[in-house]
Amino acid sequence: MSPPDADPDAAEQLAKLGLDELMVLVGRGDQDAFVPVYAAVSGPVLGLVRRVLRDPAQSEEVTQDVLVEVWRTAGRFRPEQGSALTWVLTLAHRRAVDRVRSSQARTERERRVALLEAAPPFDDVVEQVETGLEQQQVRRCLQSLTELQRESVVLAYYHGLTYREVAEFLSQPLGTVKARMRDGLMRLRDCLYEGEVRP
């Protein structure tokens, strides 16, 4: 956001005030007071945000968001609790960290989608685990498992994921995944070597 044009007389009076006093006026809706506040904090805000994000375009975008937030929330500033610059930089740091977390979450979602798309079709998985047993028997035994058991076994044994990675991928508690995988492997063993699955 760009600072509004200040009235020359008002600007002269405001120039005598400190940043904390100016921020109090901004909190009361004084647009003229926002001009010197903007000038004083925009540089430090951009510098802090760039150190966190490292991406120039994103840093400028987040800086603009922070300055809009300063204008909208200046009424929350309390001089007795700290300086105006510290308050603004705290807002900036939170915004920058939120953007990093949002980017990381998006990257993780894209990684999961890519992993799912790269997973071999069910028939390919069956062929990979052939150990002298008939393909149909392996398919039948895997199909006899619950969905969570089957997904856990396939991800762990055919894709090499750890228990923790399987739990994160399926958004399930680690203990639940371990228990389902243990039960699933026991059922598979029974099915493959005894020809039937225990109820």
Salt bridges, closest charged atoms under 4 A:
GLU61 OE2 - ARG99 NH2 3.06
ASP65 OD2 - ARG95 NH1 3.81
ASP65 OD2 - ARG99 NH2 3.94
GLU69 OE1 - ARG95 NE 2.92
GLU108 OE2 - ARG111 NH2 2.87
GLU108 OE2 - ARG112 NE 3.31
ASP123 OD1 - ARG139 NH2 2.98
ASP183 OD1 - ARG182 NH2 3.58
ASP190 OD1 - ARG189 NH2 3.27
ASP190 OD2 - ARG198 NE 3.37
GLU194 OE2 - ARG198 NH2 3.74
